């Protein structure tokens, strides 16, 4: 079963955009920074957003 394409853009301190994406060609197991589980994905996105908002 092909995975849905999911993207999240995170800006780090160097103002560099990082894209995390999973596609049928690049399954999540090949992207260790990407959570494969839907709940983990949501939690990761929320944590990343909270961390981004808490930076000065």
C-alpha positions in Angstrom: 0.0 0.0 0.0 1.6 3.3 -1.1 2.1 5.9 1.6 0.5 9.3 1.5 2.8 12.2 0.7 3.3 14.3 3.9 5.4 17.4 4.2 6.3 19.6 7.0 8.5 22.7 6.7 10.7 23.4 9.7 12.9 26.6 9.9 16.0 26.2 12.0 18.1 28.9 13.5 19.9 29.4 10.2 16.6 30.2 8.5 17.1 27.1 6.4 13.9 25.3 5.2 13.9 21.5 5.7 11.3 19.4 4.0 10.4 16.0 5.4 8.5 13.9 2.9 7.5 10.3 2.4 6.4 8.9 -1.0 6.1 5.4 -2.4 9.6 5.8 -3.8 11.1 6.9 -0.5 9.3 5.0 2.3 9.5 6.3 5.9 11.9 3.6 6.9 14.5 5.3 4.7 14.0 8.6 6.4 14.8 8.1 10.0 13.7 11.7 10.9 10.2 11.0 9.6 7.7 9.4 11.9 6.0 6.5 10.2 3.1 6.2 12.6 0.3 8.8 12.0 0.1 9.7 15.7 3.8 10.1 16.0 3.7 12.3 12.9 1.1 14.5 14.4 3.0 14.7 17.7 6.3 15.5 15.9 4.6 18.3 14.0 3.1 19.8 17.1 6.4 19.6 19.0 8.3 21.1 16.1 5.8 23.9 15.8 5.9 24.5 19.6 9.7 24.6 19.6 9.7 26.9 16.6 7.3 29.3 18.3 9.2 29.3 21.6 12.4 30.5 19.9 13.3 34.2 20.3 
